[in-house]
Amino acid sequence: MVHIPKHFVLLLGAIFSAYHVVLAWSGTSMVEKMAPLIVAIAIYALATVISLWPKSPNAMPMWMAALNVGVSLTLCFLVTSGLDPAAQNGYATWHVAAIGTLMTITAVRGQYTFAWIGVGALVLQTIVWAGPLALLGIGVIGSVVWVGVAHMIARALAKAARDARQFALAEREAAEWQAGQEAHLYERQFRLMQTSRVALPMLQKIALSGGNLSEEDREECFHLEGALRDEIRGRRLLNDAVRAQIMILRRAGTQVSLLDDGGVDDLDEAELARVLDDLANTLVGLKTDRVIIRTVPQGSAAAVTIVALSAPDGSNASLLSDDHDDEVDLWKEIPRDANAVPVLAGAWGDDDEDEEELARRDLL
């Protein structure tokens, strides 16, 4: 599609409008009174300048369209007041083409009703002034045709613009839908790959044994189930090193919970790798009953928090209740900034019970 600059169109309109002023001066020999002619030329030039002002919006304001209609009516009476309707006035009837041009501009800028009112007033005034035959003799029909053509072209262009916007919106929605489908497909393939990698050996063993598993194998199935659950809830909290350490903890009898709420989504790959390496190193050799790992909301200085709890009676069952007597073996915050000092605490004594309770409520 060829794009025509707006200023080029305005320049053409200005040149065409100025041509009518030249015609007005060339027909002064037929005019009896010059004062009305000068006033008519002045108000027509002013209305044209306002209508073609470069900084105006594409859609003509209603007040401007009403002003153009008023100028058209004024031109009709000012110009014809000094002419003989029975004579051949030639270019002295310049106002017919001038009004047609002004109403064409009005129609192109979207004010169709006002444009038709303007040329309708020209038709009625011409009939009253010189009779119906004058409609052909002085070019009134041509002005009406101009407005009609401008109306149709402007409506067609407006419809084309609306269709283009709808097509662009549909294309954007289709692109977003396709991106969503591709992301869904990638996520599904990734999850299937992870599930296959983690569970396939055990599934093959179950198939080969006919479902007859030892207690150790059943326990391993529970560990694998936890690993698959980590892939869903842990999201970006996992890499190979973290997965390996979590599996070591589970096989040692430790309950491990991961929760990624999107707190590390703002980290780039290098920073995330640093955080996960620190997390994996923290889990190495940890002996406790339960470990809770979760991300911290964005905007906080910490990226990940780690808390390790032990039941005072040595029973893991108490960790599933709301009992607040669990001992905190480890509490650590891994910072977002590589230069920040990580917050690390070991088990607290009796003097730090308030701090321990605060950590439990915040992290659990």
C-alpha positions, 0 to 999 in steps of 0.5 A: 500500500502506497502511503501519501504524506499528510502534508502533501495532501494538505498542500494540494488542497491549499493550491486548489483552494487558492485557485478559486481566489484567483478565479474570483479576482479574474471575474471582477469585471462582472461584479457591481460591488467590490466590498461583498466580493472582498469580504467573501474572499477573506472569509473563504480564505480564512475558513480554508486555512482553518480547515487545512491547518496541519496540526489539526486532527484528521477528524474535523471537529463539529464546530469547524464543520458548522463554521464551514457551512456558515461560510458557504451560506455567507458566500452564496449571498455575498457573491450573488448579491452583486451579480445579474442572474440572467447574465453570463457571469463566467468566473464571477460565480467562483463561489460555486466551486469554492463551496464545493471544495470547502465541503469536499474537505469537510467530507474527507475529514469525516463530517459528511452531514455538514458537507451535504448540508453545505452543498444542499444550501448551495443548490437551494440558493442557486435555484432561488437566485437564478432558477433550476437551469442555473444548476448546470450552467454555473457548475452546482451539480459538479460541486455536489458530485465532488462531495458525493465522491469525497463521501464515498472515498472517505467512507471506503478509507475509514472502513479500510483503516478499521479492517486493517486495525482488526486484522492487526489485532487478529494477527497479534492475538493469533501470534499470542495464541501460537506463542502460548501453545508453543510454550505449553507444548515445550512445558509439556515435553519438558515435564514428560522428559523429566518424568521419564528420566526420573521414573522410567527406571522404576517403572521398568523395574515394576513391569519386569517384577510384575508389581512385586516390589520390596519395601526398599523399592516402595520407599524409593517410589515415594522418593520419586513421587516427591521428586516429580512433585518438586518439578511442578512446585519447585520450578526454577529452584532446581538444577541437577545439583539441587535434585541430587542433594534433595534425593540424598536427604529424602533417602536419609529420611528427611522431609523436603518441601520446595515452593517457587512462587516466582520470586526468582523469575527476575534473576538472569541465568548467571545469578540463578546459577549462583543461587542454586549452587549456594542452595545445593552446597547448603544441603550437603551433609545436612542432618535434620527431620524436615527442610523447607525451601522457598523463594522470597517475593521480588523486591526483597534482598533475599532470593531463597530461604532455607529452614531445617526443623527437627522434632524434639522427640525425634519423631517426624510425625510431630512435624506435620502438626501445628506444634511450635516446639520444633527445633530450628536446625538451620535458617539461611537466606541466599541473597539476590546480590552476589556481593551481599552477605548471606544471613545464616543461623544455626540452632538457637538456644532458649534465649532466642526463642522469640527469634525462632518463633518469628522464623517459623511463622515467616517461613512455614 
